[in-house]
Amino acid sequence: MSKPESIGEADAEALMDLINDAGPYVSARGISDYWLYARLFGPTCLCIRDDSGRPAAALLAFPDQTPGSREIYIQDVAVHPEHRRKGYGELLLDELHRRADDLGVRRIWLT
C-alpha cells in the first residue's frame, strides 16, 4: 500500500481529475488552485498515489493564516472510485494528524 505524501505542483491536473471522478460530494477547482495549494500548503495537502504515480486519493487541508492560530481546516477528501475501501482516507487523516502534531496544531476542522 502506498504511503501518504505531500502533493506537488506537477500534480495539479491529476488532482483536478481525481476530484471530478470522486464526486458527487466534492467539486473540482481550477488547475491553478491545485498548483497553488501544492506551492503554499504542501505539508498539509496530501495524496496517495496509484501504481502509475497519479493521485488515487487526496486530502486538501490548510493551516489557519491568523497569527497565533494553531488550527488546520480540511477542505476536501477524495478517493477515486477504483481505490475505495482500501483505507486510503484513514491513512490520509492519520498522516495529517501526525503532521499537525509536528506543527503544534491544536485543532483540525472539517469545512
C-alpha positions, 0 to 999 in steps of 0.5 A: 500500500502506498504511503501518504505524501505531500502533493506537488505542483506537477500534480495539479491536473491529476488532482483536478481529475481525481476530484471530478471522478470522486464526486458527487460530494466534492467539486473540482477547482481550477488547475491553478488552485491545485498548483497553488495549494501544492506551492503554499500548503504542501505539508498539509495537502496530501495524496496517495498515489496509484501504481502509475504515480497519479493521485488515487486519493487526496486530502486538501487541508490548510493551516489557519493564516491568523497569527497565533492560530494553531488550527488546520481546516480540511477542505476536501477528501477524495478517493477515486472510485477504483481505490475505495475501501482500501483505507486510503482516507484513514491513512490520509487523516492519520498522516495529517494528524501526525503532521499537525502534531509536528506543527503544534496544531491544536485543532483540525476542522472539517469545512 
